[in-house]
Structures are given as structure tokens and as C-alpha cells.
Amino acid sequence: MRTILPTLLLLAFTVYCLVSIVQAPEGALRSLPRWAWLLLVLFFPLAGGLAYLIAGRPVGLPTQPRPGPRGPDDDEEFLRGL
């Protein structure tokens, strides 16, 4: 029973790192190519995952600005219908 929680946590951590590696934009990973990070995390889950988070994860990716919430008073069509 004592080994279930650490095993589940390690599995969740490994899956998180693998998904992050696969979803990272092409060329955004640092230090190693994508296939090397995947192998490192698969063969050495804890050490490879920590190494990826410290030295390989993309940082400062440009994000698209999201439009702020619009209230009904900002919608001209809504105001015309009043």
C-alpha cells in the first residue's frame, strides 16, 4: 500500500513530461532534440523528467493576446436592439 502513491505520482509526472515534450512547438525544446528528451524521460523517469523541466522545457513562448471579456454595452448590435 505504501508504494502505490509514489508509483502513481511518478507515473503522472512522467506522463506530464511526455505530453509536454510531444506538444512543444518544433525547435522550441532546449539542449536536446525531441527524440532525446523522449528517450531520457522514458528510460529515467524521475531524473529525465527533472532534467527536462530544468534544462529542456521551452520558456518564453510567444502567446497570442486574448481579447478581454466584452460586456453587452460594448456590442453595438445589442445596443441597437434596446
N, CA, C and O of each residue as an XYZ file, in Angstrom:
328
protein
N       0.822     -1.203      0.000
C       0.000      0.000      0.000
C       0.866      1.268      0.000
O       0.475      2.285     -0.572
N       2.026      1.208      0.633
C       2.880      2.387      0.717
C       3.529      2.723     -0.618
O       3.955      3.860     -0.822
N       3.612      1.776     -1.515
C       4.271      2.035     -2.794
C       3.311      2.505     -3.874
O       3.744      2.910     -4.953
N       2.031      2.457     -3.603
C       1.053      2.830     -4.635
C       1.099      4.330     -4.922
O       1.156      4.735     -6.083
N       1.076      5.152     -3.881
C       1.045      6.599     -4.092
C       2.317      7.115     -4.783
O       2.209      7.871     -5.749
N       3.525      6.733     -4.319
C       4.714      7.196     -5.043
C       4.757      6.711     -6.484
O       5.210      7.432     -7.373
N       4.288      5.491     -6.715
C       4.267      4.964     -8.087
C       3.308      5.753     -8.955
O       3.630      6.068    -10.101
N       2.138      6.077     -8.433
C       1.168      6.871     -9.199
C       1.680      8.284     -9.447
O       1.478      8.843    -10.524
N       2.343      8.858     -8.450
C       2.901     10.200     -8.632
C       3.999     10.199     -9.698
O       4.065     11.108    -10.526
N       4.859      9.178     -9.675
C       5.912      9.088    -10.682
C       5.320      8.876    -12.070
O       5.803      9.449    -13.046
N       4.285      8.061    -12.162
C       3.617      7.831    -13.443
C       2.975      9.121    -13.965
O       3.095      9.443    -15.147
N       2.302      9.848    -13.089
C       1.673     11.111    -13.500
C       2.722     12.125    -13.934
O       2.523     12.839    -14.917
N       3.836     12.196    -13.212
C       4.926     13.107    -13.558
C       5.522     12.753    -14.917
O       5.789     13.632    -15.736
N       5.726     11.459    -15.146
C       6.279     11.002    -16.416
C       5.332     11.316    -17.575
O       5.769     11.780    -18.628
N       4.052     11.068    -17.382
C       3.067     11.357    -18.431
C       3.018     12.860    -18.698
O       2.927     13.277    -19.853
N       3.075     13.669    -17.655
C       3.076     15.127    -17.831
C       4.264     15.565    -18.687
O       4.115     16.358    -19.617
N       5.439     15.041    -18.362
C       6.648     15.416    -19.116
C       6.555     14.944    -20.564
O       6.916     15.684    -21.479
N       6.078     13.732    -20.779
C       5.977     13.208    -22.143
C       4.993     14.031    -22.977
O       5.273     14.354    -24.131
N       3.858     14.365    -22.399
C       2.867     15.168    -23.122
C       3.426     16.554    -23.414
O       3.210     17.095    -24.498
N       4.133     17.122    -22.467
C       4.744     18.435    -22.672
C       5.775     18.401    -23.793
O       5.853     19.332    -24.595
N       6.561     17.340    -23.853
C       7.563     17.206    -24.903
C       6.904     17.072    -26.264
O       7.319     17.719    -27.226
N       5.885     16.240    -26.347
C       5.227     15.987    -27.629
C       4.489     17.236    -28.118
O       4.457     17.494    -29.321
N       3.898     18.008    -27.213
C       3.121     19.178    -27.614
C       3.958     20.433    -27.827
O       3.440     21.431    -28.328
N       5.217     20.412    -27.466
C       6.067     21.594    -27.641
C       6.243     21.884    -29.131
O       6.376     20.958    -29.931
N       6.242     23.159    -29.505
C       6.441     23.505    -30.914
C       7.802     23.020    -31.415
O       8.760     22.910    -30.650
N       7.862     22.740    -32.682
C       9.098     22.246    -33.306
C      10.227     23.255    -33.105
O      10.071     24.439    -33.403
N      11.347     22.786    -32.605
C      12.504     23.638    -32.400
C      12.477     24.454    -31.119
O      13.398     25.232    -30.872
N      11.448     24.299    -30.301
C      11.342     25.102    -29.083
C      12.035     24.449    -27.895
O      12.360     25.136    -26.926
N      12.268     23.149    -27.945
C      12.928     22.465    -26.835
C      14.396     22.868    -26.771
O      15.048     23.045    -27.800
N      14.903     23.010    -25.557
C      16.278     23.446    -25.366
C      17.181     22.247    -25.100
O      16.715     21.203    -24.643
N      18.444     22.394    -25.382
C      19.533     21.486    -25.028
C      19.600     20.190    -25.832
O      20.692     19.800    -26.246
N      18.501     19.520    -26.066
C      18.490     18.249    -26.781
C      17.337     18.225    -27.779
O      16.372     18.975    -27.626
N      17.425     17.376    -28.796
C      16.281     17.235    -29.704
C      15.135     16.482    -29.023
O      15.309     15.848    -27.983
N      13.981     16.575    -29.637
C      12.771     15.964    -29.073
C      12.940     14.479    -28.798
O      12.555     14.007    -27.728
N      13.513     13.726    -29.745
C      13.641     12.273    -29.564
C      14.536     11.945    -28.379
O      14.301     10.949    -27.694
N      15.556     12.757    -28.120
C      16.445     12.503    -26.992
C      15.733     12.761    -25.660
O      15.918     12.014    -24.700
N      14.923     13.816    -25.606
C      14.158     14.070    -24.380
C      13.163     12.944    -24.132
O      12.990     12.507    -22.994
N      12.509     12.475    -25.188
C      11.560     11.377    -25.015
C      12.247     10.134    -24.463
O      11.740      9.511    -23.530
N      13.389      9.768    -25.026
C      14.109      8.590    -24.541
C      14.595      8.787    -23.106
O      14.511      7.869    -22.291
N      15.094      9.959    -22.802
C      15.586     10.239    -21.460
C      14.477     10.115    -20.419
O      14.682      9.531    -19.355
N      13.308     10.661    -20.726
C      12.185     10.602    -19.782
C      11.626      9.184    -19.694
O      11.197      8.762    -18.621
N      11.623      8.446    -20.796
C      11.114      7.073    -20.753
C      12.036      6.130    -19.982
O      11.555      5.299    -19.212
N      13.345      6.243    -20.173
C      14.274      5.319    -19.537
C      14.633      5.712    -18.103
O      14.920      4.845    -17.278
N      14.620      7.002    -17.805
C      14.927      7.503    -16.470
C      13.828      8.478    -16.058
O      14.027      9.692    -16.117
N      12.667      7.960    -15.640
C      11.506      8.834    -15.430
C      11.741     10.004    -14.472
O      11.426     11.144    -14.814
N      12.277      9.752    -13.306
C      12.426     10.848    -12.343
C      13.558     11.792    -12.750
O      13.350     13.002    -12.837
N      14.734     11.260    -12.995
C      15.879     12.096    -13.351
C      15.671     12.765    -14.713
O      15.992     13.942    -14.880
N      15.134     12.019    -15.686
C      14.897     12.583    -17.009
C      13.830     13.663    -16.986
O      13.960     14.686    -17.658
N      12.772     13.437    -16.211
C      11.712     14.438    -16.103
C      12.197     15.715    -15.448
O      11.884     16.816    -15.902
N      12.964     15.562    -14.376
C      13.516     16.754    -13.718
C      14.484     17.489    -14.637
O      14.479     18.719    -14.699
N      15.318     16.728    -15.355
C      16.249     17.360    -16.291
C      15.491     18.107    -17.385
O      15.885     19.204    -17.781
N      14.405     17.510    -17.870
C      13.613     18.183    -18.904
C      13.007     19.481    -18.370
O      13.060     20.513    -19.039
N      12.430     19.430    -17.161
C      11.806     20.631    -16.615
C      12.824     21.737    -16.351
O      12.503     22.919    -16.480
N      14.047     21.361    -15.982
C      15.063     22.355    -15.672
C      15.771     22.861    -16.934
O      15.973     24.064    -17.096
N      16.144     21.938    -17.824
C      17.023     22.324    -18.934
C      16.403     22.198    -20.315
O      17.011     22.648    -21.286
N      15.233     21.614    -20.448
C      14.723     21.378    -21.784
C      13.411     22.031    -22.130
O      13.117     22.251    -23.305
N      12.620     22.343    -21.130
C      11.290     22.886    -21.404
C      11.385     24.255    -22.050
O      12.203     25.078    -21.640
N      10.560     24.507    -23.054
C      10.570     25.830    -23.689
C      10.167     26.916    -22.695
O       9.274     26.718    -21.872
N      10.822     28.040    -22.779
C      10.469     29.178    -21.925
C      10.195     30.385    -22.797
O      10.795     30.537    -23.862
N       9.314     31.224    -22.362
C       9.049     32.478    -23.057
C       8.475     32.322    -24.445
O       8.814     33.092    -25.343
N       7.602     31.328    -24.640
C       6.985     31.181    -25.952
C       6.023     32.329    -26.184
O       5.286     32.709    -25.275
N       6.018     32.887    -27.380
C       5.081     33.968    -27.654
C       3.645     33.441    -27.620
O       3.343     32.388    -28.182
N       2.800     34.162    -26.974
C       1.396     33.776    -26.920
C       0.570     34.817    -27.653
O       0.944     35.987    -27.739
N      -0.541     34.376    -28.169
C      -1.432     35.300    -28.856
C      -2.284     36.002    -27.810
O      -2.814     35.355    -26.906
N      -2.421     37.313    -27.924
C      -3.235     38.013    -26.930
C      -4.698     37.598    -27.044
O      -5.258     37.496    -28.136
N      -5.279     37.368    -25.905
C      -6.703     37.002    -25.881
C      -7.528     38.268    -25.718
O      -7.171     39.145    -24.931
N      -8.615     38.369    -26.446
C      -9.461     39.546    -26.262
C     -10.121     39.490    -24.890
O     -10.521     38.424    -24.423
N     -10.228     40.632    -24.264
C     -10.857     40.701    -22.948
C     -12.348     40.443    -23.050
O     -12.912     40.442    -24.145
N     -12.973     40.229    -21.931
C     -14.419     39.985    -21.945
C     -15.169     41.227    -22.428
O     -14.819     42.361    -22.101
N     -16.181     40.977    -23.193
C     -16.982     42.081    -23.713
C     -18.306     42.100    -22.980
O     -18.980     41.078    -22.849
N     -18.660     43.254    -22.516
C     -19.948     43.424    -21.868
C     -21.000     43.756    -22.912
O     -20.658     44.074    -24.051
N     -22.265     43.687    -22.547
C     -23.324     43.983    -23.509
C     -23.289     45.430    -23.998
O     -23.773     45.717    -25.093
N     -22.731     46.338    -23.212
C     -22.681     47.726    -23.645
C     -21.583     47.967    -24.677
O     -21.520     49.053    -25.254
N     -20.712     46.978    -24.927
C     -19.690     47.089    -25.961
C     -20.181     46.561    -27.309
O     -19.523     46.762    -28.329
N     -21.305     45.903    -27.320
C     -21.839     45.295    -28.528
C     -22.850     46.251    -29.158
O     -23.935     46.471    -28.619
N     -22.472     46.824    -30.324
C     -23.340     47.811    -30.963
C     -24.670     47.216    -31.401
O     -25.702     47.884    -31.330
N     -24.656     45.979    -31.850
C     -25.893     45.332    -32.289
C     -26.849     45.165    -31.106
O     -28.055     45.360    -31.256
N     -26.337     44.818    -29.964
C     -27.170     44.685    -28.782
C     -27.783     46.032    -28.398
O     -28.959     46.110    -28.044
N     -26.976     47.086    -28.473
C     -27.464     48.414    -28.092
C     -28.529     48.912    -29.054
O     -29.463     49.601    -28.643
N     -28.399     48.567    -30.343
C     -29.426     48.965    -31.305
C     -30.758     48.293    -31.015
O     -31.814     48.860    -31.296
N     -30.718     47.102    -30.461
C     -31.949     46.354    -30.183
C     -32.668     46.801    -28.931
O     -33.767     46.318    -28.659
N     -32.092     47.701    -28.160
C     -32.751     48.161    -26.949
C     -33.835     49.150    -27.203
O     -34.474     49.621    -26.261
